[in-house]
């Protein structure tokens, strides 16, 4: 009888919160992947999926489940995005038309306006604080437009609440950060309750109104699911693109020959965005919990196991990308096969919107400021799950 393969058992040296790891997670992930595509972390007891095929199988075949430990969803229970089957696909279908590629074309002009406003006064060049001036304002305003919600005076506070709420998906979150982030999630819940009350008397043809009407009808979703649903759209819309915008400019300017190539061949822009998403995905991993035996690459993961599907590792797996897996190449023919947006029934609903926003930002800066440089600076990397510098300063040069 053939012996079934087993996952590799790691050493306690893996520390995804250390400054060294946060600065460059890919080297350590490559070491783990070289030991095998499925790995058990002895510190956390979590199983790591590291290979391209294994991560794809995990994202597709393992249900969302609920990881063991403190309830991180207490402020937003019954979230349709946390369900599997009809409980997820029904509510998700409400947004299919809004987030379709063709429908999102209408937001390109709006995105261009926001970027142009951010760059106004810099026609002759100057300093650009990417996160503060473009990274956050662009997805913030686009998300507001899609949802149909008003601007707020406490924008910085909302940004803090949403970031800390998003960090609750961190698979390695220490207890003190968990407490802090749960408090922020409670404050965000209070804010969204106020927005919901306002929205009920300001219904329109926007996403928030579609969700409210569907929940009130009670066939696809229930009224208590409105806030969890909107909460997820807030987090996904307002933060992942924030970090990916900074990562995109950082990556291109770190590889100056690729910046110059894109400048000379702007027709490569769409593929360049795909290669950036492969090479430097802001969503480093996604969590799953097995509810039954799941076979992944011949290895059986038993029920009740918390699984980390390492997107950042899959996107640089030599078995998929060949010997140039660690090379940034905007001409890569299969760049679009990355799993930066996940895979399977829970693949990112807003992937086309993220692509559109990145294309507008990169295309505009390359066109108007082709000689832009990245001054020497000490970047701060604080998250192991939603990767990106806390700020990135560029020197715009026409």
C-alpha positions in Angstrom: 0.0 0.0 0.0 1.5 3.4 -1.0 2.2 5.8 1.9 0.2 9.0 1.8 2.3 12.1 1.7 2.5 14.1 4.9 2.8 17.9 5.5 6.2 19.2 6.5 6.7 20.1 10.1 8.2 23.5 10.5 10.6 25.0 13.0 9.5 27.8 15.4 11.7 30.3 13.5 8.7 31.5 11.4 7.8 35.0 12.8 5.5 36.9 10.4 5.4 39.9 12.7 9.2 40.6 12.8 10.5 43.7 11.0 12.7 41.5 8.8 9.8 39.4 7.6 7.5 42.3 7.0 10.1 44.0 4.9 10.6 41.0 2.7 8.2 38.1 3.3 8.9 36.3 0.0 12.4 35.0 0.9 11.0 33.2 4.0 8.0 31.9 2.2 10.3 30.5 -0.5 12.2 28.6 2.2 9.0 27.1 3.5 7.7 26.3 0.0 11.0 24.5 -0.8 10.4 22.1 2.1 7.0 21.2 0.6 3.7 22.8 -0.6 1.9 22.0 2.7 3.4 23.0 6.0 2.3 22.8 9.7 3.4 25.8 11.8 4.3 24.4 15.2 3.7 27.7 17.0 0.2 28.4 15.9 -0.9 24.9 14.9 -2.1 26.3 11.6 -1.6 24.5 8.3 0.1 26.6 5.5 -0.7 26.0 1.9 2.3 27.4 -0.1 2.2 25.9 -3.7 0.3 27.5 -6.5 -1.9 24.4 -7.0 -2.4 23.8 -3.3 -3.4 27.4 -2.6 -5.9 27.3 -5.5 -7.3 24.1 -4.2 -7.6 25.5 -0.6 -9.3 28.6 -1.7 -11.7 26.7 -3.9 -12.5 23.6 -1.9 -12.1 24.6 1.8 -15.2 26.3 3.2 -14.8 29.6 5.0 -15.7 28.1 8.4 -14.8 30.0 11.6 -11.3 29.7 13.0 -10.9 28.7 16.6 -10.3 31.4 19.1 -12.1 34.6 20.1 -15.1 35.7 18.1 -13.8 38.4 15.8 -17.3 38.9 14.2 -19.2 39.9 17.3 -20.0 43.4 15.9 -20.9 42.1 12.4 -22.4 38.6 12.7 -24.1 36.7 10.0 -22.0 38.2 7.2 -23.0 36.7 3.8 -19.4 36.9 2.7 -18.5 34.5 5.5 -21.0 31.9 4.4 -20.8 29.2 1.8 -23.4 28.0 -0.7 -26.7 29.9 -1.2 -26.1 32.0 1.9 -23.2 33.6 0.1 -24.1 33.3 -3.6 -27.6 34.8 -3.2 -26.5 38.1 -1.6 -23.4 38.2 -3.9 -25.6 38.0 -7.0 -27.2 41.3 -6.0 -24.0 43.1 -6.8 -23.0 41.2 -10.0 -24.2 43.8 -12.4 -22.6 46.7 -10.4 -19.2 45.0 -10.3 -19.1 43.7 -13.8 -16.3 44.9 -16.0 -18.5 46.7 -18.5 -20.5 48.5 -15.8 -17.4 49.6 -14.0 -16.2 51.5 -17.1 -18.4 54.4 -15.9 -16.2 54.8 -12.9 -13.0 55.3 -14.9 -13.9 59.0 -15.6 -14.6 59.5 -11.8 -11.3 57.8 -10.9 -9.5 60.1 -13.3 -11.1 63.1 -11.8 -10.0 62.1 -8.3 -6.4 61.5 -9.4 -6.3 64.8 -11.3 -7.6 66.6 -8.3 -4.9 65.0 -6.1 -2.2 66.1 -8.6 -3.5 69.6 -9.1 -0.7 72.1 -8.3 2.0 69.6 -9.1 2.2 70.2 -12.8 5.9 71.2 -12.6 6.6 68.3 -10.2 7.0 68.1 -6.5 6.5 65.7 -3.6 3.7 63.2 -3.6 2.6 61.3 -0.4 1.1 58.4 -2.2 -1.1 57.0 0.6 -2.5 60.3 1.9 -2.9 62.1 -1.4 -4.1 59.3 -3.7 -4.0 55.9 -2.1 -6.8 56.5 0.4 -8.9 59.3 -1.3 -9.3 57.4 -4.6 -10.9 54.2 -3.2 -12.7 56.1 -0.5 -14.6 58.3 -2.9 -15.2 55.5 -5.4 -16.6 53.3 -2.6 -18.8 56.1 -1.4 -20.1 56.6 -5.0 -20.9 52.9 -5.4 -22.6 52.6 -2.0 -24.4 55.9 -2.2 -23.2 57.2 1.2 -22.2 60.8 2.2 -18.8 62.1 2.9 -17.8 62.3 6.6 -15.9 65.0 8.5 -14.0 62.4 10.6 -12.4 60.8 7.6 -9.1 60.1 9.4 -11.0 58.4 12.2 -13.0 56.3 9.8 -9.8 55.3 8.0 -8.4 54.2 11.4 -11.5 52.2 12.3 -11.7 50.4 8.9 -8.0 49.6 8.9 -8.1 48.1 12.4 -11.2 46.2 11.6 -9.6 44.8 8.5 -6.6 43.7 10.5 -8.9 41.3 12.4 -8.3 38.8 9.6 -4.6 38.6 10.7 -3.9 34.9 11.4 -1.2 35.8 13.9 -2.8 38.7 15.8 -1.6 39.0 19.4 -4.1 39.4 22.2 -3.4 43.1 22.8 -3.9 44.0 19.2 -7.0 41.9 19.1 -8.5 43.9 21.9 -7.6 47.2 20.3 -8.9 46.2 16.9 -12.1 44.8 18.3 -12.7 48.2 20.0 -12.2 49.9 16.6 -14.6 47.4 15.0 -17.2 48.4 17.6 -16.8 52.1 16.8 -17.1 51.3 13.1 -20.3 49.4 13.8 -21.8 52.4 15.5 -20.9 54.6 12.6 -22.4 52.2 10.1 -25.6 52.0 12.2 -25.9 55.8 11.8 -25.3 55.5 8.0 -27.9 52.9 7.7 -30.5 55.0 9.5 -29.7 57.9 7.1 -29.7 55.7 4.1 -33.2 54.4 4.7 -34.6 57.8 4.1 -32.3 58.4 1.1 -32.8 55.3 -1.1 -31.6 55.4 -4.7 -30.2 53.1 -7.3 -26.9 52.5 -5.5 -25.6 49.3 -3.9 -26.6 50.2 -0.3 -30.2 50.7 -1.5 -30.2 47.5 -3.4 -29.1 45.6 -0.3 -31.6 47.3 1.9 -34.5 46.5 -0.4 -33.4 42.9 -0.8 -33.1 42.4 3.0 -36.5 44.0 3.6 -38.0 41.6 1.1 -36.3 38.7 3.1 -35.9 36.2 0.2 -32.2 36.5 -0.5 -31.0 38.0 2.8 -32.3 39.3 6.2 -32.3 42.8 7.6 -29.7 41.9 10.3 -27.3 41.0 7.5 -27.3 44.5 6.0 -24.5 46.0 8.2 -22.2 43.0 8.0 -22.6 43.1 4.2 -21.8 46.8 4.0 -19.0 46.4 6.5 -17.2 44.0 4.2 -17.6 46.3 1.2 -16.3 49.2 3.2 -13.2 47.3 4.2 -12.5 45.8 0.8 -13.1 49.0 -1.0 -11.3 51.4 1.3 -8.1 49.6 2.2 -6.9 46.9 -0.1 -6.6 49.3 -3.0 -4.9 51.8 -0.8 -2.0 49.5 -0.1 -1.9 48.0 -3.6 -1.6 51.5 -5.1 1.5 52.2 -3.0 2.9 48.7 -3.7 2.4 49.2 -7.4 4.4 52.4 -7.6 7.0 51.1 -5.2 7.5 48.0 -7.3 7.8 49.8 -10.6 10.2 52.3 -9.3 12.3 49.6 -7.6 12.7 48.1 -11.1 13.5 51.2 -13.1 14.0 49.3 -16.3 10.4 48.1 -16.1 9.2 51.7 -15.4 11.1 52.9 -18.5 9.7 50.1 -20.5 6.1 50.9 -19.5 6.7 54.6 -20.2 7.9 53.8 -23.7 5.1 51.2 -24.3 1.9 52.4 -22.5 0.0 49.6 -24.2 1.6 47.3 -21.6 -0.3 49.0 -18.8 -3.0 46.4 -18.3 -0.5 43.5 -18.2 1.8 45.5 -16.0 -1.0 45.8 -13.4 -1.5 42.0 -13.6 2.3 41.4 -13.1 2.3 43.8 -10.1 -0.6 41.9 -8.6 1.3 38.7 -9.0 4.7 40.0 -7.8 3.5 42.1 -4.9 -0.1 41.3 -3.9 -1.4 43.3 -0.9 -3.6 40.4 0.3 -0.8 38.1 1.4 -3.0 35.2 2.4 -6.6 34.1 3.1 -7.8 32.0 6.0 -10.0 28.9 5.8 -11.2 26.3 8.3 -11.9 22.7 7.3 -15.2 21.3 8.3 -14.4 17.8 6.9 -11.5 15.9 5.5 -10.1 17.8 2.5 -7.5 16.3 0.1 -5.0 18.9 -1.2 -2.3 17.5 -3.4 -2.6 14.0 -2.0 -2.4 15.3 1.6 -5.5 15.0 3.8 -6.3 18.0 6.0 -8.5 16.8 8.8 -11.6 18.7 10.0 -11.3 21.6 12.4 -7.9 22.8 11.1 -7.2 26.4 10.5 -5.6 26.8 7.1 -3.6 29.7 5.8 -3.6 29.9 2.0 -0.5 31.9 1.1 -1.3 33.9 -2.0 2.1 35.6 -1.8 3.8 32.2 -2.0 1.6 30.8 -4.7 2.2 33.9 -6.9 6.0 33.1 -6.9 5.8 29.3 -7.0 8.5 28.1 -9.5 6.2 25.2 -10.4 3.8 27.6 -11.9 6.0 30.6 -13.0 9.2 28.8 -13.9 12.7 29.9 -13.1 11.7 33.6 -13.5 9.1 33.4 -10.7 11.1 35.9 -8.6 11.6 38.3 -11.5 9.3 41.3 -12.1 8.5 41.3 -15.8 5.6 43.4 -17.1 5.7 41.4 -20.4 5.0 38.1 -18.6 2.5 36.3 -20.9 0.6 34.5 -18.1 0.7 37.2 -15.4 -3.1 37.2 -15.2 -3.0 33.7 -13.8 -2.1 35.1 -10.4 -4.4 34.5 -7.4 -4.1 38.0 -5.9 -7.9 38.2 -5.8 -8.4 34.7 -4.5 -10.0 31.9 -6.4 -13.3 30.0 -6.4 -16.7 31.1 -5.1 -15.2 33.8 -2.8 -13.0 35.4 -5.5 -12.8 39.2 -4.9 -16.0 40.8 -6.2 -14.3 44.1 -6.8 -11.3 42.9 -8.7 -12.2 44.8 -11.8 -12.6 48.0 -9.8 -9.2 47.5 -8.2 -7.7 47.0 -11.7 -9.3 50.1 -13.0 -8.1 52.3 -10.1 -4.5 51.0 -10.5 -4.5 51.6 -14.2 -5.7 55.2 -13.8 -3.1 56.0 -11.1 -0.2 54.4 -12.9 -1.2 55.6 -16.3 -1.6 59.2 -15.2 1.7 59.4 -13.3 3.7 57.7 -16.0 2.1 60.0 -18.6 2.4 63.3 -16.8 5.5 62.6 -14.6 7.6 60.1 -16.6 10.8 61.0 -14.7 9.4 60.4 -11.2 11.8 59.0 -8.6 11.5 57.4 -5.3 13.8 59.2 -2.7 15.6 57.2 -0.1 13.3 56.7 2.8 12.7 54.4 5.7 9.5 52.6 4.9 7.3 51.2 7.7 5.7 47.8 7.0 3.2 46.9 9.8 0.9 44.2 8.4 1.6 40.6 7.5 -1.8 40.1 5.9 -2.5 43.3 4.0 0.9 44.3 2.8 2.0 47.8 2.0 4.0 50.7 3.4 2.3 53.0 5.8 3.4 55.9 3.5 5.4 56.2 0.3 6.9 59.5 -0.8 7.7 60.1 -4.4 9.4 63.0 -6.3 7.2 63.8 -9.3 9.2 64.9 -12.3 7.6 65.8 -15.7 
